């Protein structure tokens, strides 16, 4: 039982805190993305991340900067149906809700242009970006306790019901520092080469304690009830206290290549980010789970998948710009904890479109959408880590307070498709106990919400 309880915690929250993009990648690196996600052909300062080869089209030589802060809120809800949750007369369906909040997600885009050359950089939270808390633990935790009174009731009718205290909290941040150079080959073509340094910082705290079993009308510490009958001792591992306090760190390099084509009012940008091969190393303060994976110093695969993006934009009469884009994350080629990548077919694909209207020299408004399709399979999904197909919408605007200073605001939200998973051996109870136990079928319905607000300033000199 211990192995099931915490084995997958190393992948919990990595997807939880990611707000836009692939399983481990944030693409919302600036407020420009929030108000119009189709930025793959950008030739403004946010192109330092979205289309670095397009920086060759910056309007004049000199320094260009963009600073953004985003505030994000996300929920993850698992509605679980498992007969033993009912105890003896209760409800077999329970709701487990986790909340992830990140009030401060800063990013900085910078570029220096001189003639045909542009040197650029990007500092951001390139993956993760917040802390998530499940105050009542997770369904897979509780299921292993809920099954005990059901089984022991066959030995003694004096046994019914249970209670447990469980909790999970985790934070995941991948800090990205990108540098590179763009060269303008001619008026039509420009190219970029660079890299991103990724620094991973994860932390996890969890426990499952104070397990009690209904015995002779009272909730009694589980250890005392199991001690009543030697036949009950096989279930002692199901109700032992477990605690975890672990942080993880690691780093990796992402090489990046870009290409831009521009002709009159049309612009096309392309970018390829190579896979970052990296591991994270445990720094463990407490681990009473008995799991070697969380011993101090143990390394876990944490690759960041390769990304290909292409975008195009076309401007009509210098006032209205329409844009579209395509992203593909090669998730199945990136090693994950417990080899979860084998449950991904291909990877994540995104389709993007947007429109921007320059009302006059001072004001503009924009909006856009993104459709995300995950390549995950049913075996990938669990209450510890799940991904969902989604539809996103962003909108906002900008004010040019001077020819070289612009203020941007944007709002971005996502609607997710629910995922229902039928489980023949809920909580992996058969495998963990080594016994044939009835009533272990179950069902999980996974759902999410996501909202992001951002504001920022662009300036040049």
N, C-alpha and C positions, 0 to 999 in steps of 0.2 A: 504493500500500500504506500509506503514511503516514497517509493520510486515514482509512482504516478503523481503524487501530490505536488512535487516541485520540479520534476524532470524538465518540463517545458518552460519554466519561468524565464529562461534565458532568451526566449523569443517573445514572451509576453511584453507588451508595451512598445516594442519596436514598431509594430504596425499601429498600435493604439494611438501613438502621438503623431504619426505622420498625417499631415493635413491636406496635401495635394501632391499627386505624383505616384510613383511606384510603391512597392511594398516597403522599401527602405530609403526612399528618396523624396525630398521635398522639392517641388518645382515652383512653389510660390515664394520666390526670393525677393520680390519687391511689390510695392503697392500697385505698380503698373499691371502686374499679373492679376491682382484682385479685381481691378475694374475692367479688364479684358484679358482672359487667359491665353488668347491666341497671339503670343509674343515671339514666336519662332522666327519671324522676319523683322524684328525690331531693329531700327537704326538709331535709337535713342540710347541714353546712358544705361538703361536696364539691360541692354544687349550685352553688357559685360558678363552676364550669366546666360541669357536666353539665346543670343546670336552674336558671339564675340567677333566673328569675322565682319559683321555689319557695322562695327564701330568705325570702320574706315569712312563711313558716311556722316560722321559727326560734323556739324556745320562749320566749325572753325578750329584752328590750332589752339592748344592750351589745356587746362585742367577741367575735367567734368566729374561731378559727384552726384550720387543719389543716396539719401539715407531714408530708411523706412523702419517703422515699428509696426508689428502686427500683434493683435490680441485674438487668441483662438480659444474656442470652447468646443469640446467634443464629448459625446456620451457613447457608451457601448453597453448594449443590453442583451442579456441572454435569458430567454424565457424557456425554462426547462421543465419537462414533464417526465416524472420518474415515480412509479407507484409507491416505493418506500418513503418518499417525501411526505406522503399523507399520514404516515404513522399508523394510527388505528382510529380513523375517522376524520382526518384533516383533508388538505387539498394536495393532490399529487403534482400540481404545477406551481413552480416558484419563479420569481423574477430576481435576477442578479444584475445589478447595475453598477457600472464603473464610470467615473467622470474624469476627464482629462482637461486641465486648464493650463493655458500658457499666456499670461497677460503681457509678457514682454518677449517678443521674437524679433530682435533687431537684425538689420542687414545693411551692408555698405557696398555700393558699386562705385568704382573709380576708374578713370582713364586719363591718360595724357597723350594728346595727339600732336605730332610734329611731322608735317609733310605727308609722306606716304605711310608713315609708321604710327601705330598706336600701342602703347603699353597699358595694360588694364589689369584690374584686380577685383576680387569679390570676397567679402567676409560675410558669412551667414551661418545659420543653423541648417545644414544641408540635409539633415535627416532627424526624425524625432522632433523634440522641441517642447516637451511638457511632462507633467507628472499625472499619473492616473491612480485612482484609489477605488478598490472594491471593499467597502466597509463590511460586507457580509460574506466575504470570500467568493468562491465560485462553485458552480454546481458539481463539478467533478470532485471538489474537495468534500462537499457535504454528502455526496452519494455514498461514499465509503463508510460514513458513520450511520447514515440512515438505514443501510441494509442490515446492520448488526441486530437491532431488536426484532426485525422481521424474521431473521433466521433463528435467533435464540428463543423466540416465542414458540417454536416447534418443540423446544425442550421444556419450556416452562411458561404456562399461561400467565404467570405473574409478571412477565416482561412485556412491556409495550411502550412505545414512544422513545424519543431521544432529544437531545439538544447539543449544540456545539458552538464554540466561538471561533470564527475564522476571519482572516483579514489578509488582503494583499495590496501592496502599494509599490509602484515602480516609476522610475524616471528614465528617459532615454534622450540623449543629445548626441548628434553627430555634428561637430563643428567643422566648417569648411573654409579653407583659405585658398583662393584660386589666383593664379598669376599667369600671364601669357602675353603674346605679342601678335598684332595684326599688321599685315602688309597689303597695301593697295597695289595690285598688279597693274591695273589700268582702270579706266572709268567704269568698266563692267564687272571686273572680278576682284575679289580680295580673299585672303586666306588667314587662318589663325592657327597657332599652336600654343598649348599651355598645359597646365596641370593643376590639380586640386589636392591639397593636403587635408585628409579627413582624420579627425581625432574623435574617438568614440568614448563616451562617458555614460555608463548605465549604472543604476542602483536599484536594488530590490529588497523589500522587507516583507515578511509574511509569517503567519503563525496559524496553527490549528490546535486549540487548547480547550481545556475544561469540558471534554466530552462526557456526557451523562446519558444514562439509559433509564427509561421508566421501569421501576421495579416495585411491585406491591403498592402501586398508586403514587410513588414518589420518584422524582428525578434524582438518581443516585450516581455518584462518580462511577464511570464505566469500569475502572479497575476493580472496584469493590464488587460489582455485579459479576464480572467475569471470574473473579476468585471463588464465587459460590460453587461452581461446577468445573472440574478439570476439563470437561469436554468443550467448555467455552474458550479455553486458552488459545485455540487457533485464531481467534478473532482479536487477540490483544493488540497486534500491530495496527489494526484498523483505528484504534482509539487512543494511541499514545500521543502525548504532546509533541509538537514539531515546531521548530523555529528556524528562520533563515534571515540573515543580515549580510548581504553580499553586494559589492560593487565590482564593475568590470571596466577595463580600459584597454585601448589599442589604437593603432593608427595604420593608415594605408594611403597610397598615392593613386590618383586617377589621371592618366594622360587624356588630353582633350584635343581634338582637331575640329576646325570649322571652315566653312566655305560660304561665300556670299556672291550672289549675282544681282546686278541692278541695271535696269534699262528703263529710262524715262520714269513712268509712274509705277512700274512694277519692281518689287524686290523679293528675292528668294534667299532664305538662309537655311543652312544645314549644319548640324553638329553631331559629333560622335564622341561619347564619353566611354572610355574603356573600363572593363571590370576592375574593381579594386579588391585585390586579394588581401584579406586581413583576418586576424584572430583577435578575440578579446580575452584578457587574462583576469581571473578572479582574484579579488582581495577580500577575503571572507573573515568577518568578525565572529559570526556564530552560524553554525550549521548542524542542527540536531536531527536532520532529515535522514542521515545515513547514506546520502547520495554523493558518490565520488565526483560527479560533475561539478559540484559546488565546493570542493576542497580548495583551500587557498593555493593559488598558483596554477590551477588548471586552465587550459586554453580552450576556447570554443570558436568554431568557424563563424565569421560575421562578414562575408563578402558583400560589397555593394555592387549590384548588377550593372552591366553595360547599358547605355542609353543611346538610341538614335532618334534624332528629332529633325523635322523639316517643316518649314513654314513659308507662307507667301502672303504678300500684302499688295494691294493696288489702291492708289489714291485718285479720286475723281475731283477735278477742278480745285485741287489743293484744299479741300474742305472735308470730304468724307473718305475715310480709308476703311476698306473691308479686308479682313485677314482670315486665314485658316491655317491649321497645323495638324501634325501627326507626331505622336511619341510612341516609341516601343522600348520597353524595359526587358532585357534578356534575363528574367528572374530565374529560369530553370538552370542557367549556367553558373549561378552564384551559390557557393556552398553556404548552408545554413545549419544551425544547431539541429542535431538529430536527423540530418539529411532531409529536412523538410522540402528541399528543392525538388526531390523526386516526385512530389505530389503536385507539381506545377507543369502544365503543358504550355511550353513556349514562354509566355510571360504576360506582362501588363501592356495593353494597347490603349492609347487615348486619341480622341478626335476632338479638335478644337476649332471654334469659329468666333469671330467678333467683329465689331464695327465701332468706329470712332468718328465723331463729328466735331470739327473745329468751328464753333459758333461764330467766333470772331478772333481777333488777335489775343484776347485775354482769356476766354473761356473755351473749354472743350468738355464733352461728355462721351462716355464709352460704355459698352457692355459686351458680354460674350458668354460662351458656354463651353462645357467640356463633358464628353462622354467617356467613361472609363470602363474598360472590360478586362477583368482579371482572368488569368489562365489557370487559376487554382482548381483543384478537384475536391470532392467530398472528403477525401482522406486528409487534406490539408487543414480543414476547418476543425476547430475545437474552441472551448470557452477560453482557453489560454491564448489563442492566437487565431484570428479569422480575418478574412478580406471579403469585400462585397463589391459587386458592380454598382456604378453610381452615375448620377447626372448632377453637374454643378453649374451654377450661374453666378456671374460676377458683374458688378456695375459700379460706376463712380464717375469722377470727373477731376479736372485740374484747373488751376488758376495761374496764369502767368502774371506774377506781381511785378515783374520787370523783364526785359529781354533775356536775362540770364538766370532768372530765379522762377521756379515753378513749384506750387504746392499741389500735392496729389492726395486724394482720398479714395477708398474703395471698400466694398463689402462683397463677400464671397460665401456662398453656402452650398451644401451638398445634400442631395436626396439619394439614399441608398436603397437598393433592393434587398429585402429580407432573404435569408438563406435558411432553409429547414433541413435538418439532418436527423435521420432515424439511426439509432444506435442499438445494435443487438446486445452488446455487453457494456452497459452504461457504467462509466467510471472504471472500466477495465477490471471489474470485480472478479469475474471468473478466473482470469489470468493471475490476479494478485493473490487470491485465496487458495488456489489450487484445488478448489472444490466446485462441484456443480451446484450452483445456487439459483433458485427460481426467481422470477420477477425482476430480471436485470435489464429488460428492454427499456429504452428511453428515447426522448426526442428533445432536440435543442432548436430554438429559433433565434438566429443571430440578427441583430439590427444595430444601426448606428445613426448618429446625427453629427453635423459639423458646421460651425459658423466661424467666420474670420472677418475682423475689421482691421483696416490698416490706414495709416497716414504717413506721409513722407514729404521730403523736399528735394528737388533737383536744383543744382546751381553750378555755374561755370565761371571761369575767369582766365 
